[in-house]
Amino acid sequence: MGRMGTDAGRGRYGEAVFRPEQAGEDERIDLGALTYDDMTMERLRALGAGPGWNCLDVGAGTGTVARRLIEEAEVASVLAVDRDVRFLAARPLPGLDLLEADAGAPDFDPGRRFQLVHARFVLMHLPAWRGVITRLAGLLAEGGVLVLSDAVDLTTRTAPPDAYSRVMQAMWQGLRDTIGTDVSWVADYPRHLRDAGLVSVAAEIRVPPLVPGSPISRFWIGTWDRARESIVATGLVDDAVIEEAVSYLGSPGCAALSPGMITAWGRRPLSA
Ligand SMILES: C[S@@+](CC[C@H](N)C(=O)[O-])C[C@H]1O[C@@H](n2cnc3c(N)ncnc32)[C@H](O)[C@@H]1O
């Protein structure tokens, strides 16, 4: 396992909220992975991920995508980077290399170039996301593809003020206040990738159905639980409203749209 620079841990993700040392944080990440991994793998394989590719997974979390790239897509290697690699180190795999580093640092450079650079649910948490897009695009080999996914919320802002929507609104505000999370720009991903010099840029949005007991439903309940202090600190909702929203997600009357995932991609052009 590598360790880079002195910046690991400087990012505010994982400090006040979503601390990896808090029991169950890997399970919360895995509920998101269970929801989205098939969609992510489908897209990565459609973009050509396969034998011979060297891949970089930024903010790799518990490593579910990194492992599936090796085991299913049979890529040559994956370098999995995270500000805290404890979940990745727990399950080693041939071809999976680990680097503990702050991928948001201006000097982040693992020193190699990749056919695939992937980051899911990471840049939304990095206030310096513009520079990160540019730097990640700079890590591509010629013809390589940058694939970035983040949360997209299509409804919360305009939804009627029921407990579920109010808690979602307070969650985004609370995460913004504590971590600097911002999902307001993600619909502009295609433009940002084009501005980073990439070509063949495109994007898609996938929204998982909010069925009671489903992984995405449990993911939101777990996320609200972990972010509860910052949610309540917004003053927008109190504990009783959060409890009401949790009950609603588990009830047969639940009828709401979950935030989904935008995935955008673009290729580094071949030099003339
Ligand atoms: C919401 S989780 C997503 C995990 C994984 N990409 C997935 O989709 O299952 C965000 C991950 O990014 C990592 N992370 C956050 N800020 C980071 C930074 N500045 N540098 C490296 N990793 C970071 C966190 O430690 C966490 O593992």
PDBQT file of the ligand as one rigid body, heavy atoms in Angstrom, charges set to zero:
ROOT
HETATM    1  C1  LIG A 301     -19.604   8.257  -0.558  1.00  0.00    +0.000 C 
HETATM    2  S1  LIG A 301     -18.120   7.344  -0.489  1.00  0.00    +0.000 S 
HETATM    3  C2  LIG A 301     -18.137   6.578  -2.115  1.00  0.00    +0.000 C 
HETATM    4  C3  LIG A 301     -17.300   5.319  -2.162  1.00  0.00    +0.000 C 
HETATM    5  C4  LIG A 301     -17.244   4.644  -3.537  1.00  0.00    +0.000 C 
HETATM    6  N1  LIG A 301     -16.711   5.510  -4.560  1.00  0.00    +0.000 N 
HETATM    7  C5  LIG A 301     -18.617   4.179  -3.935  1.00  0.00    +0.000 C 
HETATM    8  O1  LIG A 301     -19.269   4.804  -4.761  1.00  0.00    +0.000 OA
HETATM    9  O2  LIG A 301     -19.046   3.132  -3.404  1.00  0.00    +0.000 OA
HETATM   10  C6  LIG A 301     -16.874   8.585  -0.701  1.00  0.00    +0.000 C 
HETATM   11  C7  LIG A 301     -15.461   8.026  -0.593  1.00  0.00    +0.000 C 
HETATM   12  O3  LIG A 301     -14.535   9.026  -1.014  1.00  0.00    +0.000 OA
HETATM   13  C8  LIG A 301     -13.479   9.105  -0.074  1.00  0.00    +0.000 C 
HETATM   14  N2  LIG A 301     -12.958  10.473  -0.092  1.00  0.00    +0.000 N 
HETATM   15  C9  LIG A 301     -13.596  11.604   0.305  1.00  0.00    +0.000 A 
HETATM   16  N3  LIG A 301     -12.799  12.668   0.149  1.00  0.00    +0.000 NA
HETATM   17  C10 LIG A 301     -11.631  12.191  -0.365  1.00  0.00    +0.000 A 
HETATM   18  C11 LIG A 301     -10.399  12.812  -0.748  1.00  0.00    +0.000 A 
HETATM   19  N4  LIG A 301     -10.229  14.128  -0.627  1.00  0.00    +0.000 N 
HETATM   20  N5  LIG A 301      -9.416  12.030  -1.250  1.00  0.00    +0.000 NA
HETATM   21  C12 LIG A 301      -9.585  10.687  -1.354  1.00  0.00    +0.000 A 
HETATM   22  N6  LIG A 301     -10.725  10.046  -1.008  1.00  0.00    +0.000 NA
HETATM   23  C13 LIG A 301     -11.731  10.794  -0.522  1.00  0.00    +0.000 A 
HETATM   24  C14 LIG A 301     -14.114   8.739   1.254  1.00  0.00    +0.000 C 
HETATM   25  O4  LIG A 301     -13.146   8.317   2.206  1.00  0.00    +0.000 OA
HETATM   26  C15 LIG A 301     -15.078   7.628   0.824  1.00  0.00    +0.000 C 
HETATM   27  O5  LIG A 301     -14.449   6.374   0.833  1.00  0.00    +0.000 OA
ENDROOT
TORSDOF 0
